[in-house]
């Protein structure tokens, strides 16, 4: 069963013209439609429907040179400036890995895509925007002043679909999976957790035991997890900034995971938002949407992998932060000390 907006494309465009400073995501929410439907209404007015498959999108992005990559969930926006490259295709999972653009891509969720061009006082603003079946954004690629704008028209012609209708039908949004535990399997969980050799094995373990990530954390106990106070998120970011250590910050939705590797230099709180505002990396985090935080330790062949992981009230993962563990730049000991210092939830054993 699909949902179709009752608004006409003209009405959607008129609303945007009346609210030019409103972000597309907020405008779509105000209108009761998906963001993809809002963008589709601009077909013939700066928007072009394009092939959504990452095998077409990512090689195109590579030819633009320096761009800004954006991946978000409801409570967190992750932005990286750099050039796409080193793309590895895959039926179920793909990736692109350069010094600044590090993505894990899930092609089945790349359903609708548009090239969008709007005029501004600084000149044209151009982007490629990809959405899932429900019309929610999974990834966006924004061209910058330094991008190769000369190839825009040529690349657009190669990506454009024959179907350029300005309305789309979207599927109902799938609800976030709530925490799923199996108390009768806790001994098996703990035993097999202790034998992990790679962090990627953890989700396979959860699946085998019919749990999910948050559900496993809630029953595993020490020494595997420690529940932290939600305020630990801001304390963690401040400590990373103060010490200058390098971390890996993961933000991902169903269609894309985006990773920043490096330090955090500049924090700028604004209302409920904590913002990282560094050259080449911005993070915008709604602290008031952080409902549950866990310090997690998983064994690996290179030593313990320690992370801080935040979840929203529905049980959705907002972000994960790990210490960098690369030869010659190992921040993990300093990171482990930061995590150990973070405040736990009162009444929960350390």
N, C-alpha and C positions, 0 to 999 in steps of 0.2 A: 504494500500500500504506500503510495507516495503522497507527499503534501505539495500542493501548488499554491503559490501566493495568489490572493484575490486582488492584489494591487496591480495596476497596469505599470508597464515600464515607464510611461510618461509620468505617472504619479510618483514613482520611486525617484526618478531623476529630479523632479520638481522639489521633492523633500530635501535632496542633497544640495540643490541650488539655494534653498532657503536656509540651509545649515552648513555653510561651506567649511567651517572649522571643525565639524564633528567627524570623528574617525569613522571609517566605514563599518567597523565592527559594532560601534555604538549606534550608528544610524540604522543598521540592520536590526539590532535588538529593539530599538524604539519602534520600528515599523512592524515587528513581529515576523520577520523573514530571516533567511540565512544570509550570511555575507556573500556567498556565491550568487544568490539570486539578485542581491543588490548590484554586484559587479556586472552580472549578465544584462541587467537593464541598461547598461552603458554601451552595449553592442551598437556600432555605428556612430557612437559619440565618444570615441577614444578607447573603447574596449574591443578586443578581438578574441574570439574563442579559438584555442589552440590545443594541439595534442598534449594530453596530460601525462603521458608516460615518461618516467625519469630518463629512459634511454634517449628520448628526444630533448627533454628539458635541460638536463645537465650539460651535455655537449654544447648546446646553444649558450648556456651561461658561461662556459669556459671561454667562448669567443668574445664575450663582453669585457674580459679583463677584470679590473677591480670593481667589485660590487659590494652590496651589503646583503648578507643572508639573515633571514629572520624566521625563527621558529618559536611558537608560543603555546602555552596552555592558558587557562582562564586566569590564573594567579601570577603568571610569570612570562616575561618576554625576553628572549635571548637574541642578541644582534651581534653579528661578526662581520668585519670588513676584510676582504681579501679576494683572491682569485680562485675560482673552481678549477679542479684538475684531478688527475689520478683517480678517475671514475672506474668503479668495478660494478658491472651489471650483475643482476641476480633475479631469478624468478620470484623468490620470496623476500629477499633482502638484498639491497645494494648499498654502496658506500662511495663517498668521495672524500679524499684525505689529502689536504695540503697543509702548509704551516698554519694557516689561519682558518680555513674552511674545512671542518671535520663533521661529516654527517653520516648517520645510518638511516637508510631510506627503505620504506616498506611499500613497494609499487602498487599492491592491491588497493591501497588507500588513496592513491593519486587518481581521482576520478574526473574532476572538472578543472580546467585551467584556462587562464586568460592572460593575454598581454594587455597592459593598461597604460595609456598615455594621457596625462593631464597637463594643462598649461599652468604655469606659475610665473611670478615676477622674475624668477631666476632662470626661466626657460622650461622646456618640457621635462616632466617627471615621468620616468618609465620604469615599469616593473613587470615581472612574471609572477602570477599568483596561482597557487595550486590548492584545491579544496577536496575534501572527502565526499562520500556519497550523501552525507547530510548537509553539505554546503559549508562546513566549517573549514577554516584555513588550516592547512598542514605545513605549508612552507611558502615563503615569498622571497623573491630576488629583486632587489632594488638597484637600479643603475645609479651611479654617482657621477660627479663632474669628471672624474678621471676615467670613467668607463669608455669603452669603444662604441660611441653612439653612431658612428658611421655605418656600422653593420646592422643597426636596428631594423630598418625596412627589409633588408634582404633576409634576415633571420625570421622576421615576422611572416614573410611570404612563405617560407619553408615550413613553418609550424602551423599556420592557419588551417582550420578545418573548413570543409564545404558548408557545414551547418552553422549559420551565423544568426540564428533566431535569438531574440533578446529575452526569452524566458526559459527557465529550466524547472524540471520537477526534481525534488530532493527527497531522500529517504528520511524517516524519523530518526532523530539523533539517538544513538545507543547510550543507555545510561552507564555511568561509571560503575564498574564492578566493586561492590562493597568488600570489606575484609572477609576473607574466607579461610577459616581455620579447621583443623581436625585434632581436637584434644587427644583422641585415642591414638594419634600418630606422632605425638610430641617426642617420644623416645627415639623413634626412627628418624624424625627430622633432626634431632640433635646429633645423633650418631653419624648420619650421613653428611650433615653440615660440617662436622669436624674433619671429614675426609675429603672435602672439596680441594681441588688443586687449581681451579680457575673460577673467577667470579661469574663467568657466563654459565657455569653449571648450575647455579643456584635456581634460576627460573625453571630449568628442567626438573630439578628436585621438587620444587613446589608443585609443578604440574603432575608429577608422578604421584604425589601424596594428596592430590585434589585440594590444594591450598593455593593462595596467591601470596604475593610479596608481603603485603601488610598483615594478612592473616598469620603468616609464619612469624613475623616479627612479634606479634602480640603474645605468642605462646612460647617462643624459644627461650627467653630468659638469659641470664648471664651464663657464660662469658660472651655469648653471641651478640646480644643487643642490650641497649640501655635506653629507656625512654627519657627524652629530654623535654624540658620546658619549652613551649613555643618561642619564648624570648631568646632561646639559644641560637636561633637562626641569625638574628642581628648581631649577637655577641660573637658568633663564629665569623661573620663577614668582617667585623671590626678587627678581630684578632688576625685574620689573614692579611688585611690591609696593613696593620701595624708591624707585623713580622716580615712582610715582603715575600713570604713563601709562595711557591707555585702550586696551584691546585687545578683539578679538572672539574668543570661545572657542566653537568648534563641537564638539559631541559628537552623533554620530548612529548609528543602526542602520538596518536595511533599511526600517523604516516611518516613521521620524521623525528629523529633525535639529533640535537645539535650540541656540540661540545666546545667549550673554551678551555684551553690549556695555557696557564700562565699566572701571573700575579693579579692582584686587585689593588689599584692605586687610589682611586677616587670614589668615595661614597658620598652621595647627596640625598639624604632623606627628604621626602616631600609628602606631607599628609600621611596616608597609610602606606605609601610606597617607600621602599629603600632602593636606591638606584646606584648601580655601578656606571660611572661615566668616564671610561678610559678611551684613549685613542685606539680605534680598532675593535673595541668590545664595550657594549652596553648591556646591562641587565636591569630589568624593571620588575621588582618583586612586591606583591601585595602582602605585607606582613600580617594584615588582619585576616587574610584567608588561610593562613597556616594553622591547621587544627591539631596536627600530630607530628612530632619530630622524633627520629630514632638515630642513635649512634649504633652503627652496625660494623661487625668485624667478620670477615670471611677469610679463611685460609687460602693461600695460593702458593704456587711454586716459588714466587719471589718474596714470600713473607706475607704477613697479615695485610689484607686490603681493608682499610678503615674508611667508613663513609658517614656523612651526615645526610639524612634523607627526610624530606618534608612532604606531608600529605595534606590535602584539603578535607573539608568536613564530609565529603562524599566518599573519601578513601582514595581519591585520585592522586597519583604521584606528581608533585610540583617540581622538584629538582633533586639531584644527587650531587654531592661534592666529595671528591677523593683527593688525597695528597698525590702529587706527581711522583712516580717511581721510575724514572728513566736514568740510564747510566750517565753519571756525571752531573746530574741535577736532581738528586733524590731528596724530596721535601717530606718524605713520609714520617721520619721521626718527629720533626717539628709539628707536622700536622697531627700526629697521634697525641702529642702533648696538648694541643689546642682542644681536640675533641674530648680528652679526658677531663679538661677543666670546665667543660660546659655544664650548666646546671641541669640536674635531673628533675623529673616531675616529683613533687613532694609525695612521700608515701610509697614510692616505687623503689625497690631495692636496687642498689648500684651493682 
